């Protein structure tokens, strides 16, 4: 699946980026009235995987970010900041 949970737990910058992505994914899901199970089905995952991602417990790789973008129709934007990377999800191009 492309998650690196162990490394994310040790590196504060990865923890912040993972938490940022998790918050954005949860915001996307609730704004679109989707359950974690709905999102999991769109991604071809199981619900606990989505829950771990939303909780910021795992650090996804680029392939996973690309899958999120493709299957959810969003643009994943990574913005470098002093303390790490801020992640945002923007509407994809139609």
C-alpha positions in Angstrom: 0.0 0.0 0.0 2.9 2.3 0.4 2.6 3.4 4.0 5.5 4.0 6.3 4.1 4.0 9.8 7.2 3.2 11.7 9.3 6.1 10.2 6.4 8.6 10.6 6.2 7.8 14.3 9.9 8.7 14.8 10.3 11.8 12.6 8.5 14.9 13.8 8.4 16.4 10.3 6.7 13.3 8.9 4.3 13.2 11.9 3.2 16.8 11.1 2.8 16.1 7.4 0.9 12.9 8.1 -1.4 14.7 10.5 -1.9 17.5 8.0 -2.9 15.1 5.3 -5.2 13.2 7.8 -7.0 16.4 8.7 -7.5 17.4 5.1 -8.7 13.9 4.1 -11.2 14.0 7.0 -12.4 17.5 6.0 -12.8 16.3 2.4 -14.7 13.2 3.5 -17.1 15.1 5.8 -17.7 17.9 3.3 -18.7 15.3 0.7 -20.9 13.4 3.2 -18.8 10.3 2.8 -18.0 7.6 5.4 -14.5 6.1 5.9 -15.9 3.0 4.2 -17.1 5.0 1.2 -13.6 6.5 0.8 -12.0 3.1 1.3 -14.1 1.6 -1.5 -13.1 4.4 -3.8 -9.4 3.8 -3.0 -9.6 0.0 -3.0 -8.6 -0.1 0.6 -10.3 -1.3 3.8 -11.9 1.1 6.3 -9.2 0.7 9.0 -6.5 1.9 6.5 -8.5 5.1 5.9 -8.9 5.6 9.7 -5.1 5.2 10.2 -4.4 7.7 7.4 -6.9 10.2 8.9 -5.4 9.8 12.3 -2.0 10.7 10.9 -0.6 7.4 12.0 1.0 6.6 8.7 3.1 8.4 6.2 2.0 7.8 2.6 4.4 7.6 -0.3 4.0 9.4 -3.6 2.1 6.5 -5.2 -0.5 6.7 -2.4 -0.8 10.5 -2.8 -1.3 10.0 -6.6 -4.0 7.4 -5.9 -5.8 9.8 -3.5 -5.7 12.5 -6.2 -6.9 10.2 -9.0 -9.7 8.4 -7.1 -11.0 11.3 -5.1 -10.6 13.9 -7.9 -8.4 16.2 -5.9 -5.1 17.9 -6.2 -2.6 17.0 -3.4 -0.5 20.1 -2.7 2.6 19.8 -0.5 3.9 23.2 0.8 7.3 23.2 2.5 7.3 25.1 5.8 9.9 25.7 8.5 8.6 22.8 10.6 7.9 20.3 7.8 5.4 20.1 5.0 1.8 21.3 5.0 -0.6 19.2 3.0 -3.8 20.5 1.3 -6.4 18.9 -0.9 -7.8 21.1 -3.6 -10.5 20.5 -6.1 -9.1 18.7 -9.1 -9.2 20.1 -12.6 -12.4 19.2 -14.4 
